[in-house]
């Protein structure tokens, strides 16, 4: 098998022109003939580089607004010809096809065009055809052709050529081909996903997902698991778009938990709010008149679990809040901005990671969520539905007070982000007990109440924190026992979806206990 292949001719056609001139000058200096198209050709020629237009190679002008320019045997024959196959060489000679040893192509900016909210026609025009066709041809023939699809690989290409007297190794070309095939796969995925959305097709016959490597992780959930972090190009505010100011690299679990925390705190837009996450579940959520007080309310829900947790804020981090956060060990803090004073306070804690974003994610705008199972994967819309007071149905004799309604809606927002079975107690705009991930709803209710009682003792407060609270259940109470457990803990109002065959028995139990209860008609399972 051929290993070293010298580069004599290169075809260059790029949308992203960063680093292009330096690369082209270096190639020219090594005696590589440059062939190019359209704007790329013009840029190279303006820079004083000798360049041959593709139209001179094909004998046809670019036409149809540039839709047809490289789809020609003179191009694809030059990319696909096997240099050690006599029949291929004879065909090349007979038809005047010259070999192309290097293809440098990056694609029309389709993903960026969609992300900007462009109209349908503009998105269609930004679907590249000739680029993917050439990339696939060159990648298939990587025994003889090097294909570069990312400016990040320009330096590596030049290093290869310098080390091997103007040639590339097979191992290098194989890696380039892998990147190239991955790129066209991701590109086609973006187009098909966009088109499915345009025609509102919830279950296309084929579904694919793609991403761009953002970080190779030290390990996955556990040290024996390999892992990496990929971005999907959606540009949703969060971990993928955040700037890290300090601290070591984020781990797999850090990224997962930080995402959960930021998505939760984004649900709260009326005043400062804080969410503290541990193992993808909230151990405290608070809202107050200041960010510091919101943090303290969240922290006092479960101080034990907050240690080593993830803190998410819905407003820029200030110095006063930073002073409170650094009193205990915290893995990550994420916020839509941070003051210089807050950054200086955090700088003394080298292991604390600070991430800032330009804004909060929009809780009403979701993505596709998918999960692998044996032999396939499940796909669904992310859970973006929300509830207002107008959506609630009072089903008990006593209606909730205005203050209780505010806490019920707060609890409902939090329950949406707690692993099922989820029970959330809230009082005065802060969680006071969270029960997550239990097989029995009654057990979740008991665990949340017990943790609230433990916290009251730790804070030196009389009685359980759940006394006078409201409680949210992510799905209906199938029997009165869970609701009665919450009432015994001191809850005075309940929010739940309803829809059980035993709804009336649960309502009767609520009335007997003097509880106010509202139905949402909507559940929030989170597995």
Secondary structure, DSSP 8 states (H G I E B T S, - for coil): ----EE--EEEEEES--TTHHHHHHHHHHTT-EEEE-HHHHHHHHHTT---EEHHHHHSS--BTTTTBSS-SHHHHHHHH--TT-HHHHHHHHHHT-----EEEEE---HHHHHHTT--HHHHHHT--SHHHHHHHHHHHTTTT-EEE--GGGHHHHHHHHHHTTTEE-HHHHHHHHHHHHHHHHHHHHHHHHHHHHHTT-SS-SS-----EEEEE-S-SSSTTS--EEEE-S---SSTTT-EEEESS---HHHHHHHHHHHHHHTT--SSEEEEEEETTEEEEEEEESSHHHHHHHHHTT-HHHHTTEEEEESS-B-HHHHHHHTTS-EEEEEES-B-HHHHHHHHT-TT-EEEE-SS---TT---EEEEEETTEEEEEE-------GGG-EE-SSB---HHHHHHHHHHHHHHTTS-SS-EEEESSSBEEEEE-S-SSHHHHHHHHHHHHHHHHHHHT-SS-TTTT-EEEESS--SSHHHHHHHHHTT--EEEE----TTHHHHHHHHHHTT-EEEE-S------
